Amino acid sequence: MRIVVYVKRDVAGLVGLNYLMPRVASHEVVVLVGDFVGKRERQRQMTNKLLMVERDFLCGILCPLFDRVKTPPGTALKEGELLTFRQLRDYYPNIVAMEAIPRQKADSEEGVALLRSFEPDVILNLRNNMIYKKGVIESPKIGIFNMHSGVLPKYAGLYCLFRAMDNGDKVAGSTLHVVDEGIDTGKIIEIEPMEVDYSRSFFWNQIILYQRGIDAFIRMLGRLDDGSTVSDLATKQDANAEHNYFTLPTEDEISSFEKKGLKMYDVRELMEIAEQFHAFDIVREDAALPF
């Protein structure tokens, strides 16, 4: 099976791709890396700080340093070690292509032609803020699927784990669903639960939640390999269930979140993740990094 993965260039996307790749070793994989950030995310103080943590520092500063360390197939990795996007491309021979793709290009004629040239069986949207249109949706032979970081239909839209934590939910969930032309409205394949760790930040819990969604995706691939169809596996969203659509949290909402003792991010957690990279110790010594 050939899988095209749309992934966001940030910590959660990169850690998720690291989690996915050893689990799809028997499949060909094409990785399309998106780099879109909404203007309001940059304009709002706290969401911009979060972007600086989850995106600018690790992907923009550390990863280019880590890329100095080559990781050809067969490189000895310790359990749980992470690789950069470039290192993943070099390490996994089943990654047949990896390209950066701007948001505006994904649904263009050029973008759809590029996608179809890869002849995908399955498309996975792994943390990428794109609304896919008909040309992309109709490209794969089997289907296009999204890993949504919330339980649908209760938590649709943006920052859904933030909303669940703000509500004090003990259990959050990642919804694997079919992508249609709506937003988070497609048929559900599976909702994978995750116990929220309130000693950790939103940032940390979100990374773990995407891994739970990948678990659901891998189970779906196994069922497809065994002969099931998407129609066999997918269920319409419950029209009678509670439905909410959330947008980017406001500064007041984030302030209220933090007054409850909750954290959007913790720099110590970012460093914990940075230290998991295969190249961290090598680069720290060579570049005399101050940590």
N, C-alpha and C positions, 0 to 999 in steps of 0.2 A: 504494500500500500504506500502511496506517496502522500505525505502530509505537508501542507503549507501552514506555517505558524506565523501569524501576525503578533509581534511582541513589542512592548514599549521599552524605550531605552532609559530604564531606571533600575533601581536596586531590586524592587519586587519582580519586575520583568526578567531581569538577568538571573536572579536566584531561581525563579520559576523555570526558566529555560534550562538551567543546570539540573534541576530536579527532573525535568521531563526527559532530557536526552538519553540517559541510560535506560529509561523505561520504554523507549521506542527504537531500540537498537536494530530491530529486525525490519524497520521501515525506512524508506527514503524520506528525508526531511528537507524542506526549503524554509529558510528563516527570512522574514521580511520585517525589518526593524523600523518602527515608527518613532518620530521625534517631536510629536506635536504637544504643545503646552497651551492651554487656554489663556487668553489675556487676563481674565479675571483672577486666575490662579496666581499670576505674577503680580497683579495689582494689589491683592489682599495680603497684608503683612504676614499672617500666620501660615497661609497656604504657600506663600512664596518661600518662607523659611523651610517648610517641609520639602518643597522642591529642591532647595539648596542641599538639604540632607540626603534625600533619596535619589537625587539625580546629578546635581552639579558637582558635588564633592567626589563621590565614588566614580561615577561614569565619566565625568569631565576631567577630573584631576588624577585620581588614582589608577583608573583602568589604562590610560595611555602609558603610565609607568609600568604597570604589570605586563603590558604587551611586549615589553622588552624581553620577557622570558618566553622562549619558544616551547610549544606543547604539541609536538607531532604525535601521531598515533603511537600508542605504547608507552607514552610518558607515565612514569610511576606517580600515581595520585594517592594520597591518603584518603581514608573514608571521610566524606563530607567536605572535601576541598572544593573550592569554587574556581571557575575559569571565567575570563572575560568573554565578550562576544567573539572577538577575533580568535582567542585561544580555543573556544568551543568549535569554531569552524575548522581549525587546524587539527584538533584532537579527534573529532568524530568523523570517520570516513563516510558515514551515511548522511551527513549534511552535504547535499549536492549543490546548494547555492545559499548564499547569505547576502542580502542587499538592503541598503537603507532606502526607505520609501516614504516620501513626504505625504502628509494627509491628503493634500489636494491632488496627488497623483493616483491614489488608490482606486478611485472611482472614475478616473479619466479613461479615455479610449486607450491611451498608452499603458496605463496601469492595469486595466483589464486584460489587454493583450499580453502584457508581461506575465500576469497571473496565469492565464490560460496556456502560455507557452510551457509552464511547468507541469501541465496536465494533472492537477491535483485530484486525488480521490476524496480527501477530507481537508477542510480548512479549520484551524483552531485559532480563535481570537484569544490570545493570552495577554490580558491587560493592555489593551490598546484602545484609546478613546476615539474610535471611528464608528460612524453609522454607515453600514454597508448598503449599497444600492443594488438594483437588480442585476447589473452586469457581474458584480462580484458574487452575489448570492447564487447565481445560476452556473457559476464556473466549475465547482467540484462535481465529481460523478456521484458521490454519496451524500454530502451535505456540508454545511458550514455551521460551526458550533461556537458558542461564547461561554466563557467561564465568568460568571457574574458574581461579584463579591457581596452577595446578599441573598436572602431567602425571597424568592419570587412567589406571588406578586406583592408581598408585604413591603419589600424593600427594593424598589426599582430606581434607576437613575444613578446619581453620582454619590460617592463617599458613603455607601450604604453600611459598611462596617462601622464607620463613625456614628451613624444614626443608631445602629443596634447597641453599640457601647454606651452611647448617650442615654438610651432607654434602659440601660442596666440589664440587657439580655444576657442570661448565663450561657446560652448557646447561640452562636451565629451560624451562617451556612453559606456555602458556595453553590450556586445553581448552574449546572451545565444544561444549556438549552439550545435549541435550534435557532438560528438567526433568520428572522424574516425582515420585512421592510419597516417594521415598527421598531420601537426602542424597548428592549427587554420584554418583548411580548410573545416570543416564540414558544413552541411546545417544549416542555421540560423533559430532559432525559433523566436527571437525578439531582437531588439536593443533598450535598454532603455536609453533615454537621461538624462544627468545631466548637469545643468549649473555649470561651473567651478567657484569656489570662489577664486579669486586671492588674497584676503586678507589672505587666509589660505595657508598652505604648500601642496606640493605634497602628503606627508604622510597623511594629514587630508582628502584631496579630494579623495584619493584612498579608504579610509575607507568608505566614503559616497557612492562612486561609486559601491562598492561591495554590499551595501544594495539595490541599485537600481537594480542590477542584481538579487538579491534574490527576489525582487518584481516580476520580469519577470518570475522567476522559479515558484513562487507560482501561478501566473496566468496560467502557463502551466499545473501545477498539476490539477487545477480546470477544465481545458478543457479536460484533460485526464480522470478525474473522470466523466465528462459529456458525455464521449463516443468518443471523438476525438482520432485519432491515431497520432503518430509522423509524418507519411507521410502527414496527413492533415495540420499539423502545420509548417513543415519545408520547407524552400525554399533554393535552391542552391545559393551560393554566385555569385554575378554579375561578370562574367568574363571580362566585359568591364569597370568595375569600377577601380579607382586608387587602386593599391595594393602595400603595402610596408611591408617588414619584418625587424623588428628592433632587435638588440642585446643589450647587457648591455651597458649603456652609458659610454663613456670614461671620464677621469678626465677633459679633455678640454671641453667636451660637458656639463658637470655639472657646470664647472666654467662659461661657457657662459650663462647657465641657470640662475645662481645666479647673474651675472652681469646685467641681465634684471630686477633685483629686486625680483626674484622668490626664493622660499625657498624649499629645499628638505624636511626639517623637522623643527619643532619648539618645543623645550623642554617643553614650556608652554602648548602646545597641548597634549603632552604625559601626563603631570600631570593632565590636564583636564580630560583625559580618565581614568587615575588611580583613580581619585577621584569619578568616577562613579561606582566603584566596591562596591558591597554590604559590603565587609569586610574592606574597606579602613579605616573608622573612628575607628573601633574596633581595628584593627592592629596598627594603628598609635599611639593610646593611650597605648596599651599593650607593643608594641615593642619600644616605644619612637623614632619613625621615625623622622628624622630631616626635615620634610616638612609637 
